[in-house]
Amino acid sequence: MSMKIERLVKMANDISAFFDADPDKTIAAEGVKNHISRSWELRMRQAIIDHLKNHDGEGLSPLAKTAVSQIIV
């Protein structure tokens, strides 16, 4: 992983760790997706989506993978 994508993976995982407290993982994934969609600039969102598509989301938590797979850019 490149340094940039490692940082994005860490950020996505940190966000996911916060929302993972919700016992309903569908709601948790929606929270992660909404946070990334609203807070990250387009290039960042596109980079994490590309990482999921091209590298199977290496390093992303299961919740982060679910959320990123739902992001539309």
For each residue, the residues with C-beta under 8 A, 3 or more apart:
1: 5 6 9 51 55 58 59
2: 5 6
3: 6 7
4: 7 8 47
5: 1 2 8 9 47 48 51
6: 1 2 3 9 10 59
7: 3 4 10 11
8: 4 5 11 12 44 47 48 51
9: 1 5 6 12 13 48 51 58 59 60 64
10: 6 7 13 14
11: 7 8 14 15
12: 8 9 15 16 32 36 48 60 61 64 67 68
13: 9 10 16 17 59 60 61 64
14: 10 11 17 18
15: 11 12 18 19 32 35 36 64
16: 12 13 19 20 28 32 61 63 64 67
17: 13 14 20 61
18: 14 15 21
19: 15 16 22 28 29 31 32 35 63
20: 16 17 25 28 61 63
21: 18 28
22: 19 25 27 28 31
23:
24: 27 28
25: 20 22 28 29 63 66
26: 29 30
27: 22 24 30 31
28: 16 19 20 21 22 24 25 31 32 63
29: 19 25 26 32 33 63 66 67 70
30: 26 27 33 34 67 70
31: 19 22 27 28 34 35 67
32: 12 15 16 19 28 29 35 36 63 64 66 67
33: 29 30 36 37 67 68 70 71
34: 30 31 37 38
35: 15 19 31 32 38 39
36: 12 15 32 33 39 40 45 48 67 68 71
37: 33 34 40 45 71
38: 34 35
39: 35 36
40: 36 37 44 45 48
41: 44 45
42: 45 46 73
43: 46 47
44: 8 40 41 47 48
45: 36 37 40 41 42 48 49 71 73
46: 42 43 49 50 73
47: 4 5 8 43 44 50 51
48: 5 8 9 12 36 40 44 45 51 52 68 71
49: 45 46 52 53 68 71 73
50: 46 47 53 54
51: 1 5 8 9 47 48 54 55 57 58 60
52: 48 49 55 56 57 60 65 68 69
53: 49 50
54: 50 51
55: 1 51 52 58
56: 52
57: 51 52 60 64 65 68
58: 1 9 51 55
59: 1 6 9 13
60: 9 12 13 51 52 57 64 65 68
61: 12 13 16 17 20 64 65
62: 65 66
63: 16 19 20 25 28 29 32 66 67
64: 9 12 13 15 16 32 57 60 61 67 68
65: 52 57 60 61 62 68 69
66: 25 29 32 62 63 69 70
67: 12 16 29 30 31 32 33 36 63 64 70 71
68: 12 33 36 48 49 52 57 60 64 65 71
69: 52 65 66
70: 29 30 33 66 67
71: 33 36 37 45 48 49 67 68
72:
73: 42 45 46 49
